[in-house]
Amino acid sequence: MNHHEVAVTGLGVMAPHGDEPGALFEALLQGRSAIQPVFPELPKPAAAATVAFDETRWFTKLQLAGVDRVSQLAMAAADLALRDANKPLADVDLERVGVYAGCGMGGAAALEAAYRGNGRVSPLTIPAFMPNAPAAHVAMRNGVLGPVLTYSVACASSSVAIAEAAKAIQRGEVDIAIAGGSEALIVPGVVLAWQAMQTLATFQPGEAAGAVRPFASDRSGFALGEGAAFLVLESAERARRRGARSYATLAGWGLSSDATHLTKPDAPGQARALRQALRLAGLQPRDVGYCNAHGTATRIGDVVERNALAEVWGDDFNDLRVSSTKALHGHMLGAAGAIEALITVLALHRRQLPPNANCSEIDPACSMNLVMQDDTAAPALEAAMSNSFAFGGTNSVLLFRRAD
């Protein structure tokens, strides 16, 4: 069977730092946080990273009926990715195009409105909040007639979606894949539920922006983010044929299950996914210069991830540079894997690394080569990876190589 090399030819994002991948990356390089206080009416202070989204750029009033914010963000990000890839659908059989989307919780706004509607519930509530609505809307807008699939795997959703899309390209099942994810959960009910889990960062008044401190000794959890990101994937030879720019190749991916605990991560499970991605890409740990860590800034999670990396990298661990960008754009759950994959691709393409923000003192249990604000150049970077480790125990790793 002829295995195709998978090229990333388009990037599209709707993020708390805006809708331009380059501007998003610059904001991360400068350590600019998009996390700010939300819902002052809640009993406990809450912070999140939200998107300034102008739906009139993408939709008429009529088109918006029954389309939840989670689907609006997805459609906009997918649209931008296709534009960036220079109209890849122009000369392709639309039955050979697929949409692979991750979404953890679906249309939270529609559900919240139904609960709070005092008995008045929109007849469009169900189609608005079903988790596969974003993928379906992306497909309808672009006339996609091939597989349109949604992966709902908590924080690994869109990383898994991108890996599954890459497999389909590699096997020649589809010619073009629109792969990524979206999440829009910043509604009071969902924030209260996360607060009840005690995984969210605590902060003093005026200090929300620096509340998320991955790998720092004083870390206290994450802040939620919302947004969407999509990559356009196609075979490298197809990209060359149509003269498309290739940002990177998706060379490897790893998927594993901890099978130990629903919410507590497991280093051996993560290490299995890391090794699988390396094996598939035909790389040694020392070949990979950067890891965009899952790094949720929880007390347990950060140590487990560090230990998994240390176990796989062994003697080369100090040469691996690591950062978690969740400190700046929040934890986007179902969209986290996609936005972090996009950031990892840009890091490789530009040979610059986003710093690990807000970490003035590294927790000794997390000791590793974290990217610092004044040391972001990576002139020799050839390969980089993005980790997504989910509740439910699913671990997903994406490994990218520089395009030739």
Protein Blocks (a to p, Z undefined) as FASTA:
>chain_A
ZZdddddfbdcdddfkbjbfklmmmmmmnopafbdcehklbmbdcddddddddfklmpcf
klmgopafklmmmmmmmmmmmmmnoppllmccfklcccddddfklpmklmmmmmmnnopa
cfklmmmmpmklmmmmmmmmnopabdcddddehjllmmmmmmmmmmmmmnomambdcddd
dddfbcfklmmmmmmnopaccddehilmmmpcghiakbgbdcddedddddddddfklmmm
nopacfbdcfbdcdddfklafklccfklmmmmmmmmmmmnopafklpmbdcdfklopakl
mmmmmmmmmmmnmmmmmmpccddfklmnopekjmmmmmmmmmmmmmmmnopacddehilb
ccfklgccdddfklmbcfkbcbdcdddddehiiacdddddddZZ
